[in-house]
Amino acid sequence: MIELTFEEFCALPMEYRNGIVFDTGAQRLYRNDKFGLQREVFTKRNPRTGKWGQGKVYFFLDNDERQFDSVDQVYVAYMERACA
């Protein structure tokens, strides 16, 4: 794995791969296969008014069972592997 600064890690390009919309919300999936990074965004929607809420972002690394709630958490996990 390649060591990256936090700024470089945050600037990694993410490709939109999949998305689905329901009456109650939506899910979108973005990937960077080279670095094994995945970002998923879940956004709730009020089915009566149709108004969208604030999206919640989760991060995942390939071959790591953990779910990360912020980019700084997934960066630390990535660098633990890169520096090992």
trRosetta pair geometry for C-beta under 8 A, 3 or more apart (Angstrom, degrees):
i j d omega theta_ij theta_ji phi_ij phi_ji
1 35 7.7 78 -145 -141 96 72
1 78 7.3 -161 175 -178 145 78
1 81 5.4 61 13 119 160 99
1 82 4.0 -107 105 -100 115 75
2 35 7.7 -77 44 -105 102 95
2 82 6.5 -39 82 -136 23 123
3 79 6.9 60 -135 -131 77 84
3 82 4.8 146 -84 147 61 131
3 83 6.5 68 -97 -71 111 78
4 8 4.1 -134 -168 91 100 119
4 9 4.6 129 111 -60 131 83
4 12 7.8 -5 -156 -58 168 111
4 78 7.5 -18 41 125 112 130
4 79 7.6 -118 51 -85 73 91
4 82 7.3 -142 9 -94 74 175
5 8 4.6 96 51 7 78 102
5 9 6.9 -140 92 -6 40 87
6 9 5.6 -54 -147 36 32 114
6 10 6.3 30 155 -18 66 107
6 72 7.4 5 -140 -113 123 77
6 75 5.7 44 -121 -170 80 158
7 10 5.9 -55 -145 37 29 109
7 11 6.3 19 157 -13 63 113
8 11 5.9 -66 -147 43 29 107
8 12 7.3 57 150 -53 61 80
9 12 6.1 -23 -165 -19 36 111
9 71 7.5 150 121 173 108 103
9 75 5.0 107 121 -117 161 105
9 78 6.6 149 -131 75 133 152
10 71 6.0 63 -104 164 90 147
10 75 7.7 -24 -55 -78 77 131
12 32 5.1 -3 149 -95 120 170
12 35 5.9 -54 -147 20 153 153
12 37 6.4 75 103 49 152 153
13 32 6.4 132 83 -104 57 111
14 30 3.9 43 158 158 118 123
14 31 6.6 134 -159 55 76 17
14 32 5.5 -75 -101 -46 60 95
14 37 7.4 -87 -101 105 97 109
14 39 5.8 -17 -142 25 153 123
15 30 6.4 157 72 -159 33 73
15 31 5.6 -33 59 64 89 74
15 32 7.0 130 7 -83 84 52
15 33 8.0 -18 29 -10 127 90
16 19 7.2 -21 -174 -31 106 113
16 28 6.9 -43 -139 -176 96 107
16 29 7.6 109 -159 83 54 53
16 30 5.6 -39 -93 -101 47 82
17 29 4.9 -55 64 102 102 99
17 30 6.5 156 5 -112 89 25
17 31 5.1 36 -33 4 136 111
18 28 7.4 169 93 -153 52 45
18 29 4.4 10 56 44 90 118
19 26 6.6 12 -176 178 99 105
19 27 6.5 -177 -145 94 57 54
19 28 4.3 -4 -105 -108 105 73
19 29 6.8 -161 -69 17 58 71
20 26 6.7 -180 91 -150 47 66
20 27 5.4 7 51 52 88 93
21 25 7.8 -141 -150 119 55 33
21 26 4.5 -17 -108 -103 69 101
22 25 5.6 11 58 56 101 57
22 26 6.8 -175 23 -78 68 47
22 45 7.8 175 83 41 70 115
23 45 7.2 -136 153 85 37 115
23 47 4.5 40 152 -118 102 110
24 44 6.6 -34 160 -151 75 75
24 45 6.0 169 180 60 23 78
24 47 5.4 -36 -83 -53 67 108
25 42 6.5 25 159 -179 136 79
25 43 5.6 176 -160 93 91 52
25 44 4.4 -50 -91 -116 119 39
25 45 5.0 171 -85 10 45 81
25 53 7.8 -36 -109 34 100 106
26 42 7.5 173 87 -150 49 44
26 43 5.0 -3 54 57 91 99
26 45 6.9 56 -13 -21 87 119
26 52 8.0 -22 14 -126 116 114
27 40 6.5 -9 -168 -173 95 101
27 41 7.1 157 -154 82 46 53
27 42 5.4 -10 -103 -102 79 72
27 43 7.9 -175 -76 22 36 69
28 40 7.1 163 82 -155 49 53
28 41 4.6 -5 55 54 98 102
28 43 7.9 22 1 0 101 107
29 38 6.9 -17 -166 -169 91 103
29 39 7.6 154 -156 84 44 51
29 40 5.3 -13 -104 -105 71 82
30 38 7.0 153 83 -159 54 54
30 39 4.5 -10 62 60 106 97
30 40 7.6 -171 25 -76 70 37
30 41 7.7 38 -2 -9 107 102
31 37 7.2 150 -158 88 50 58
31 38 5.2 -14 -105 -106 75 78
31 39 7.9 -162 -72 24 34 67
32 35 4.9 6 116 42 117 99
32 36 7.5 -28 92 29 77 18
32 37 4.5 10 51 56 105 101
32 38 7.8 -152 28 -70 64 42
33 36 7.1 28 -163 -76 34 42
35 78 7.3 12 174 -142 109 132
36 61 5.6 52 123 -167 104 70
36 62 3.3 -94 -160 17 112 114
36 63 7.1 -30 -170 19 146 90
37 59 7.0 -27 -164 -164 89 101
37 60 7.6 142 -161 80 43 54
37 61 6.3 -23 -100 -105 57 66
37 62 7.9 -76 -46 -12 28 85
37 74 7.1 97 -135 157 102 134
37 78 7.4 -6 -84 -89 108 133
38 59 7.0 146 82 -160 56 52
38 60 4.3 -16 63 62 107 99
38 61 7.6 -170 21 -77 83 21
38 62 7.6 104 -15 -54 107 71
39 57 6.2 -15 -169 -165 100 103
39 58 7.4 154 -156 81 52 45
39 59 5.5 -21 -101 -102 70 73
39 60 7.9 -171 -74 22 28 73
40 57 7.3 152 80 -154 46 52
40 58 4.9 -15 61 61 96 96
40 59 7.9 -175 21 -80 71 27
40 60 7.2 34 -6 -4 106 111
41 55 4.8 4 -175 179 105 130
41 56 7.2 152 -156 74 55 41
41 57 5.3 -20 -101 -98 77 73
41 58 7.9 -178 -79 22 33 68
42 55 6.6 149 75 -158 36 73
42 56 5.0 -20 63 60 93 94
42 58 7.4 27 -2 -1 105 108
43 52 5.8 5 159 -166 122 106
43 53 6.2 174 -172 67 73 74
43 54 7.4 -135 -130 118 83 21
43 55 4.1 -42 -82 -96 96 82
43 56 7.5 171 -79 15 46 65
44 52 7.6 143 88 -159 46 56
44 53 4.3 6 69 34 90 132
45 50 6.6 -10 176 -159 113 36
45 51 6.8 172 -154 86 71 35
45 52 5.1 -34 -100 -101 88 60
45 53 6.7 -148 -80 3 35 83
46 49 4.5 17 99 42 126 96
46 50 6.7 -44 78 9 79 16
46 51 5.0 14 33 52 114 83
46 53 7.4 106 -31 -43 82 97
47 50 7.6 29 -155 -72 22 49
57 69 7.9 107 88 -169 69 48
57 70 7.9 79 89 -106 106 42
58 67 5.5 -22 -169 -174 120 105
58 68 6.8 134 -169 69 64 51
58 69 6.6 -34 -113 -104 69 46
59 67 7.6 134 67 -171 48 56
59 68 4.1 -35 68 71 98 108
59 69 7.7 -99 22 -13 88 7
59 70 7.5 -46 8 87 124 13
59 71 6.5 119 -47 -96 152 50
59 73 7.2 157 55 78 126 95
59 74 3.9 -70 117 -53 143 150
60 64 7.1 176 -173 75 67 95
60 66 7.8 174 -127 91 66 56
60 67 6.3 -32 -85 -116 87 61
60 68 7.0 179 -74 20 36 90
60 74 7.7 -54 -22 -117 8 128
61 64 4.1 29 75 30 102 132
61 66 7.7 18 33 62 98 90
61 68 7.7 52 -15 -9 92 127
61 74 6.3 161 -45 -156 101 96
61 77 5.9 -150 -7 116 147 123
61 78 6.2 -176 -100 -80 138 79
61 81 7.6 175 166 -5 152 149
64 77 6.3 101 -165 165 163 133
66 77 6.8 -148 69 -112 137 156
68 71 7.9 98 130 -92 124 19
68 73 4.2 -180 -157 102 107 114
68 74 4.0 162 82 -62 165 87
68 77 6.6 -132 -73 8 136 139
69 73 6.2 54 47 22 65 153
70 73 4.9 98 60 3 79 102
70 74 7.4 -158 93 0 43 86
71 74 6.0 -58 -147 42 36 105
71 75 6.1 43 153 -27 67 107
72 75 5.4 -51 -144 34 33 117
72 76 6.6 37 156 -22 64 100
73 76 6.0 -52 -154 30 30 110
73 77 6.7 25 151 -13 63 106
74 77 5.6 -54 -149 40 38 112
74 78 6.2 43 151 -23 68 105
75 78 5.6 -53 -146 36 31 113
75 79 6.2 25 158 -14 66 108
76 79 6.0 -58 -145 40 28 106
76 80 6.4 38 152 -28 63 102
77 80 5.7 -46 -150 26 32 117
77 81 7.1 27 153 -12 60 102
78 81 6.1 -63 -163 38 33 107
78 82 6.2 26 149 -17 70 112
79 82 5.2 -53 -135 41 40 112
79 83 5.7 25 167 -10 72 111
80 83 6.6 -64 -140 44 20 99
80 84 6.5 35 154 -44 58 107
81 84 5.7 -48 -149 11 30 119
